Amino acid sequence: MAASAQRSRNLLLGSLGPRDFDCLEPSLERVPLHTDAIMLKPNAAIERIYFPETGVISFHEILQDGSRVGVAIIGFEGFTGWPALLGINKSAHEASVAIGGGTALGVSPNELLRICRERPAINMLLLRYIHCIISQMGRTIMSNLTDALEKRLARWLLMNHDRLEGDRIDLTHEQLGVMLGVRRATVTDTLHRLEGEGLIRSTRGKIDVRDRARLLAVAGESYGAAETEYARFIAPFSKCSRTPDGR
């Protein structure tokens, strides 16, 4: 199913000028995002590039024993398969749908590269996003090395919260354990502490953010640097900076 001529809910695509979007739009195909669907396999060819409109996609390092550790997430502000824009046709990471029920717009890498050659503004915007995702990964490294688990968990909750409508985050303790590189039981204990302080409400497979301001205080400097870079080079997207209509 081709994308609607109406501008996409993906913030990157929505940031394009009308002529640039009109050039790209006929090549976009809208597809559903199903929870746990694999969007990229490590060391495998990038067959499609996806611009999520709703939902959350997580990126993982795969260790030798097969275990997975989270390195980044994207939602309506980003796109998958960015190595293709750098002349690399394989992904170093696994990407899977962490929170499904949404949609994404897909395009072949070759087609997107052709359009980027013809429309420099599209190419520049996507390269700016690559800078932003690298900033997010850098902050993840810093947080993993220096922060207590409660602070790291608060950061991941805020990042997911930014990419969803409303205050409910449909993530299991096991999924959060993968993103944080810890056991599920450890995540459960840490969530209980945040819940006891009134910051969240956690039920099976669902986390409701009750006090974002205090969650921000817990996360501290682990959260905000990558979001500021995105706002500086592309557009505001965190819940702290959105206008009343959600944009």
Summary of the structure (lengths in Angstrom):
residues: 247
radius of gyration: 17.6
end to end distance: 25.3
largest distance: 54.7
contacts: 780
relative contact order: 0.14
helix: 45%
strand: 21%
